[in-house]
Amino acid sequence: MSAVEQIVYVVDDDQGMLDSTVWLLESIGLRAIPFISGQAFLDAKLASSHACVILDVRMPGMGGLNVQEALRSRGLDLPIIFVSGHADVPIVVRAFRAGAVDFIEKPYNEQLLLDSVQQVLNRFNELASESLLGAVVQRIASLTPRESDVLLPLVQGYTNREIAEQLGISVKTIDLYRSRVMKHMQAQTLPDLVGMAIAADLVDSLALRGVAVSD
């Protein structure tokens, strides 16, 4: 699976704070996109996934809590990390009740902010992995009994000839089933197929004989 670009939107009416936050994020290799106002942020074309928002609470025109509400009304469930130099309990409670993932006071500790951002982005990676694993498990479950018979020894490193001897059928038939297994599992190569089997706990990686790329 190809990596999906992760974006951090930074919304703050303080230009100096905005610039320093963007620089901080870019210093660890993240892509940060700045906005000087809540309205400018809402007017932009936003990614619906693999992105989070660092959002100032108090800004002229549209404050952070109103931006949060506008995002929810549009169906954009972007994780929001609020920052504020004037936080009080009612504001913090309202932000969290509306789904904020964190609330950090200004001037913020740089590492604290980075840790919060990384925690959100790592969760995206976990969800992507869970989604991919679920798809692999579904593909395995969709195999026919004979395809399943071929899959296991195939990923264990047995050759087509050895599998044919185990199952008591011809090598030509194994070639056919091997091709079908690769297609149904959406595996481009045999190592890809082995990786799927290991991820799905179908085989123990320490017990593999060594994958034969060709017979």
N, C-alpha and C positions, 0 to 999 in steps of 0.2 A: 504494500500500500504506500503510495507516495505521501510525503509529508505535506500537511496543510499549513499554510502560512498563518501564524498567530499574530493578532493585532491588539495593541493597547491604545484605546482612544483616551486622550487626556483633555479634559474640559475645565478651564480655569480662566477667570477674567483678569488675573494678575499675570501680566506678560512675563515678568521675571520668574515667577514660580512655574509658569507653563513651560518656559524654555529649559529651566533646570530639571524639571521632571522628565521631559522628553530626552534630554541629554543623559540622565541617569539610566533610563530604560534602554536607550540605544547603546550605552556603554557595556551592557551585558548581552547585546546582540538581538534585542527585541525590536520589532517595528512599532514605533509610536507615532500616532497622528494627532496633532494638536488642534484645538478649537478654542477660540477666545470667548465664546459665549454659548449658552445652552441652545439658543435658537440656531446658531451656525451648525452645531453638532446635529440637531434634528433635521436640518435642511440637507445634510450630506447623505450620500449613498452609503448605507451602513451594511456591514457583513452581519448575517443572521446567526453565525456560529464561529467558533474558534476566535472569539474576541471578547475583551472585557473593557470596562470603562473606569477610569479614575475621574471622579466627578466632584467638583467643588460644591459645597452646599449653598453658600450665599454668593449670588452673582446678580448684577443689575438685570432687569427685565425678567428673565426666567431663571429661577433658582434651581438648585440641584434636585430637590424633591419633586418639583413640577416636571423636570426633565424625566425623572424616573417614571412618573405617572404617564407621561406622554409615550415613552417607550413601551410600557405595558399595554397601553390602549392600541398600539400598532402591532402588538403581538411579537415584539422584539424582546426576548428574554435574555438580555445581555447581563452578565454578572457585573455588579456595580460595587466599586470600592469608593466610599465617600471620604473626602478630606475636608477639614474645616478648622478655622482658627477660632470659631465662635460656637462651638457645639454645646448644646444643653441637653438635658435628659429627654424632654419631649421630642426633640428633633431626632435624636439617636434612636429612640424607640420607634418613631414613625418610619424611619429609614429601614430599620431591620424588619418591621412588620410588612413592609412593601417588598421585601426580598433582597435587601442589600447583603453582600457577603462580608463586608468589613466597614469599619468607621475609624479613621485615623485622624488625630488632631495635628494641626499645623502649629509650629514648624515640625514636620514629621521626621522621624528617624529613617534615614535612607534604606537601611537594611530591613527595617520593619515593613516598609512599603514594598520593596522588592520581594520579600518573602510572601507577602499577601498576593501579589500578582502571580508569582510562580506557582503558588498553591492552586489558584484558579486555572491557570494554563495547564498544569499537570493533570488536573481533573479532566480536562478535555481529552488529553492523551489516554487516560484510563477509560473514558467512555468510548473512545474510538477503538481501543483494543477489545473492550467488551463486545462492541457491536460486530467487529470482525470475527471474534471467536464464536459468537452466536451464529453467524452466517456459515462458518466452517462446520459447526455441529449439525446444522440443518442439512448441509450438503452430504455429510456422512450418513445421516438418517435417511436420506432420499435414495441411497444406493440400493440396488437389488441385492438379494442374498449372495449371488455369485460374484457380483462386483465387490461386495464386502470381503468375500473369501480371498479375492485377489489383492485387495488393498493392503491388508495386514502384512502378508509376507513381502509384498512389494516395498513397503516403507521400512521393513526390517532389513532390507538389503539383499534379499534372495533374487537370483536371476530368473528370467522368464522360464528357462529350462527347468530350474529347480522347483519353481511354483507349479509348472505343468506336472512334474513327477509327484508333488505333494497332493495335488487335486485329481490326478489320474485323467487328465485331459491333454490335448495336443498343445504344443508350443504356439501353433498358429492361433488357436482359440484364446490362449493367454494374451497373445499380442492384441487381439481384438478387445478383450476385456480391459487390458491395460490402457488402451486408447480411450475407452469409454470412461474409465475411472478418472483419467486425467481431465477429460472434458467436463464431466459432471462436477468434479471438485474445483474446476476453474484453475488448475495448476499449469503453469507454463513449462515447468521443468520438474524432474523427479525430486531434486532438493526442495523445491517449493512444496511438493506434496508431503515430503517428510516433515517439513516445518509445521504444516497444518496438523498432521497426525500427532506430533509432540505437543502442540498447543492445546489440542483437544484431549490430551492424556490418553490417547489411543495406544501409544507406545512409550517406553522409557528410553530416553536418549542415550543412557549409559549402556543399554542392552543391544543397541543396533550393531549389525555386523559391518556396516560401511556401505553406503549407497552406491550401487552400480549404475553408472550413467548409461551404459549400453551393454548388451549381452554379447 
